[in-house]
Amino acid sequence: VLEDEADAGVSDNEWNGLYTFLTEYVLSNLAASELWERVERATAVYVEEPLHAVIRVDGVDVEVQGVADIVVVLPDGSYHVEELKVQLAPATDTLRRRYRHQTKVYQWVLEQQVESAVSVEAQVTTVGAVAETYTAQSPEMGLRELLR
């Protein structure tokens, strides 16, 4: 045990449990995900990609910025904004909606940075206790309405 680990008060059982959770759930879920299939096919992968743009809402410029977990460029030239979340328990509808909004904003920002003919898709992938993938599309609300 490293000195810092001992100071943190983490027992061998806790470290073993974390290792088991990571290897049996997180990594296996990630390896079986659509996200990983896209990463394997990608011509470029950007991790922790800063995204920044300005949108005018009701006459006021609003700066929108964030960091997308993963941006994947596929062989056809399309982009995928990928938000990766580790779930310790099933997500509530409220949490899913929040993740969708976050990823939709990243999608919009990336669309401002690439040519208009380039397709940008966005998805949320959860791994861990619950593995699921869902789109960031929020048909009932556009970005301007979301920022209001």
Secondary structure, DSSP 8 states (H G I E B T S, - for coil): --HHHHHHT--HHHHHHHHHHIIIIIHHHHHTSHHHHHHHH-SEEEEEEEEEEEEEETTEEEEEEEEEEEEEE-TTS-EEEEEEEEESS---HHHHHHHHHHHHHHHHHHHHHS-TTS-EEEEEEEEESS-EEEE---TT--HHHHH-
